[in-house]
Amino acid sequence: MVTTRMHWDDLPTATRNAAAAHTGTIYGASTSTKGRNSEIAATLDTSTGHVFVKGLRCDHPRAWTQQREAAINPYVAGLAPRLLWSLTDGDWHLLGFEHIDGRPADYAPGSVDLPLVVAALITLSAVRAPAGVELKQIEQRFAAYTDHPDDAALLRGDTVLHTDWTPDNVLIIDNAARVVDWAWPTRGAAWIDAACWVVWLIATGHAPTDAEQWAAKTPAWSTAPARALNVFATAQQRLWRGIADEAPDTPWKRSLAHAAHRWATHRQR
């Protein structure tokens, strides 16, 4: 489901005051136009510096994503923005993060950002799923897009996954890639995130073979059985086709569906 983005000043005064208790005086707020999962996504200009805040109403159907993102944050330190504070006032749940003044990664062929994204993927592929944090299971998330439970089981693993490698979630700053928006941390095979990236690379101009060559720069890629990659490519095709069919007038969704189809076709040869 798509949420409706609100402005900071739309929040109840009591909620904004509770945030100010963490940040100091709030001089202004800039609403983000990126992302589709948070009702509040804003950069605050405060007496203690800039802070990025995201939030949902406590009764929102996806309110659990706030707790999940807060819980996984210590385990993806260095890649994700640091969580500074969290507040729940009964009506709203807000998370305050380190503000990263980066730009979205450029995935185009020849981009200098590509090796930086590879480095981020390598770092993340070494993060083991913590026992104390409830995570989505990749084989459950993709069960509806596979033909048999044994196929979905090929995706199983014990690595923390991000899974949403839109360039807006990969910010380049200080010659490094930082990964934001951890609302859906997932447990699965270490090669899955690189495979998710393949679809985005194809959508931005890479041939499927070239996209896989970039993914292969991550050591985890070599651990993926060919059948598992085939299953995942087909699952991605079905996933993105469904997303595009629900919004046929949305160009970026059609582009991702076409890219996923190209990859699945490539894997079937």
C-alpha positions in Angstrom: 0.0 0.0 0.0 1.1 3.5 -0.8 1.1 6.0 2.1 0.2 9.7 1.9 3.2 11.9 2.6 2.5 14.6 5.2 4.5 17.7 6.2 6.2 18.1 9.5 3.9 20.9 10.6 0.9 18.6 10.0 1.9 16.6 13.0 0.2 17.3 16.3 2.0 20.0 18.4 2.6 17.5 21.2 4.4 15.1 18.8 6.6 17.9 17.4 7.4 19.0 20.9 8.4 15.5 21.9 10.8 15.4 18.9 12.3 18.7 19.9 13.1 17.3 23.3 15.6 15.1 21.4 16.8 17.6 18.8 16.7 20.9 20.5 14.9 23.8 18.9 13.5 23.0 15.5 13.9 25.9 13.1 12.4 24.4 10.0 11.6 21.2 8.2 12.0 20.0 4.6 9.7 17.2 3.4 11.4 14.5 1.3 9.8 13.7 -2.0 11.6 10.3 -2.1 10.3 7.0 -0.7 6.8 5.6 -0.6 6.5 3.9 2.8 6.5 6.7 5.4 3.9 9.3 6.2 6.5 11.6 7.6 9.9 11.8 5.9 11.6 15.1 6.6 15.0 16.8 7.3 14.8 18.9 10.4 17.0 22.0 10.8 17.6 22.1 14.6 19.8 23.7 17.2 21.9 20.5 17.3 22.2 20.1 13.5 20.3 18.4 10.8 18.3 15.3 11.6 16.3 13.0 9.2 13.0 11.9 10.7 10.6 9.2 9.4 7.4 8.2 10.9 4.0 6.4 10.8 0.9 6.6 12.9 0.9 4.0 15.6 -2.3 2.5 14.1 -0.9 2.3 10.5 -0.9 -1.2 9.0 2.8 -1.1 8.6 3.7 0.5 11.9 5.7 -2.6 12.6 8.3 -1.5 10.0 9.3 1.3 12.3 10.2 -1.1 15.1 12.0 -3.4 12.7 14.1 -0.6 11.2 15.1 0.6 14.7 16.0 -2.9 15.8 18.2 -3.7 12.8 20.1 -0.4 12.9 22.9 -1.4 15.2 23.7 -4.4 13.1 24.1 -2.4 9.8 26.1 0.4 11.4 28.4 2.1 8.9 26.1 1.3 6.0 22.9 2.7 7.4 22.4 6.2 8.9 22.8 6.0 12.7 19.6 5.9 14.7 19.8 8.8 17.1 16.4 8.5 18.9 13.0 6.9 18.7 9.7 8.2 20.2 6.2 6.8 20.4 3.5 9.1 21.9 0.6 6.8 21.4 -0.4 8.5 18.1 2.8 8.6 16.2 6.1 6.6 16.1 9.0 8.7 14.9 12.6 7.7 14.2 15.4 10.3 14.2 18.5 9.4 12.1 21.8 10.9 11.3 21.4 13.1 8.3 23.3 12.0 5.2 23.8 14.7 2.7 24.5 12.4 -0.2 23.2 12.0 -3.7 21.4 8.9 -5.2 23.9 6.4 -6.8 24.3 6.5 -10.5 23.9 2.9 -11.9 24.5 3.8 -15.5 27.2 1.8 -17.4 30.6 3.4 -16.8 29.5 5.2 -13.6 32.2 5.7 -11.0 29.5 4.8 -8.4 29.3 1.2 -9.4 32.4 0.0 -7.5 31.2 1.9 -4.4 27.9 0.0 -4.6 29.8 -3.3 -4.9 31.7 -2.4 -1.8 28.5 -1.8 0.1 27.1 -5.1 -1.1 30.2 -6.9 0.0 30.0 -5.3 3.5 26.3 -6.2 3.9 26.8 -9.8 2.7 29.0 -10.4 5.7 26.3 -9.3 8.2 24.7 -12.3 9.9 21.1 -12.1 10.8 20.9 -11.4 14.6 19.0 -13.9 16.7 17.3 -11.2 18.7 15.7 -9.3 15.8 12.6 -10.6 14.1 13.2 -10.5 10.3 11.2 -11.3 7.3 12.3 -14.6 5.6 13.2 -14.3 1.9 11.7 -17.7 1.1 8.4 -16.6 2.6 8.4 -13.2 0.9 8.9 -14.8 -2.5 6.9 -18.0 -2.0 4.1 -16.6 -4.1 6.4 -16.1 -7.0 8.0 -19.5 -7.2 6.5 -22.8 -8.6 7.4 -25.1 -5.7 8.3 -24.8 -2.0 11.7 -26.4 -2.8 12.4 -23.5 -5.2 11.7 -20.9 -2.5 14.0 -22.9 -0.1 16.9 -22.2 -2.5 16.8 -18.5 -1.3 17.1 -19.4 2.4 20.1 -18.1 4.4 21.3 -16.4 7.5 22.4 -13.0 6.1 20.8 -9.6 6.6 19.3 -8.4 3.3 18.0 -5.0 2.3 16.3 -6.0 -1.0 15.3 -2.6 -2.3 18.2 -1.3 -4.3 16.5 1.7 -5.9 19.2 4.4 -6.4 17.2 6.6 -4.0 18.2 4.2 -1.2 21.9 4.2 -2.0 23.4 7.6 -1.2 26.9 8.5 -2.3 28.9 10.6 0.2 32.6 10.8 1.0 33.4 8.3 -1.8 31.3 5.6 -0.2 27.8 4.2 -0.7 25.4 4.4 2.3 22.2 2.4 2.3 19.0 4.0 3.7 15.4 2.9 4.3 15.7 -0.4 6.3 11.9 -0.9 6.8 12.0 -4.4 5.4 15.2 -6.1 6.7 15.1 -9.7 5.6 16.9 -13.0 6.4 18.2 -14.9 3.3 21.1 -16.1 1.2 24.1 -13.7 1.0 23.9 -13.3 -2.8 20.3 -12.1 -2.8 21.0 -8.3 -2.6 23.4 -8.5 -5.5 20.7 -10.3 -7.5 18.2 -7.6 -6.6 20.7 -5.0 -7.9 21.0 -6.8 -11.2 17.4 -5.8 -12.1 18.1 -2.2 -11.4 21.3 -2.3 -13.4 19.5 -3.7 -16.4 16.8 -1.0 -16.0 19.5 1.7 -16.2 21.1 0.5 -19.4 23.3 -2.6 -18.7 22.9 -5.8 -20.7 22.0 -8.7 -18.5 25.4 -10.3 -18.9 27.1 -7.1 -17.9 24.8 -6.6 -14.9 25.7 -10.1 -13.7 29.4 -9.4 -14.1 29.0 -6.5 -11.7 27.1 -8.7 -9.3 29.9 -11.3 -9.6 32.3 -8.8 -8.1 30.8 -9.7 -4.8 32.2 -12.9 -3.4 28.7 -14.0 -2.3 27.6 -14.3 -5.9 29.8 -17.3 -6.5 28.0 -19.2 -3.7 24.7 -19.0 -5.6 23.7 -22.2 -7.4 22.7 -21.6 -11.0 19.3 -23.0 -10.3 18.8 -20.6 -7.4 19.7 -17.7 -9.6 17.2 -19.0 -12.2 14.5 -19.3 -9.6 15.2 -15.8 -8.2 15.2 -14.2 -11.7 11.8 -15.8 -12.5 10.5 -14.6 -9.1 11.7 -11.1 -9.8 10.0 -11.2 -13.2 6.7 -12.2 -11.6 7.0 -9.7 -8.8 7.7 -6.7 -11.0 5.1 -7.7 -13.6 2.5 -7.7 -10.8 3.7 -4.3 -9.6 3.6 -2.9 -13.1 0.1 -4.4 -13.8 -1.3 -2.6 -10.8 0.1 0.8 -12.0 0.4 0.6 -15.8 0.8 4.4 -16.1 3.9 4.5 -13.8 7.0 4.5 -16.1 9.5 3.4 -13.5 7.5 0.3 -12.6 7.1 -0.6 -16.2 10.9 -0.2 -16.7 11.6 -2.5 -13.8 9.2 -5.1 -15.1 10.9 -5.0 -18.5 14.3 -5.3 -16.9 13.2 -8.2 -14.8 11.8 -9.9 -17.8 15.1 -9.4 -19.7 17.0 -11.0 -16.9 14.7 -14.0 -16.5 14.9 -14.6 -20.3 18.7 -14.4 -20.1 18.8 -16.9 -17.3 16.6 -19.3 -19.2 19.0 -19.6 -22.2 
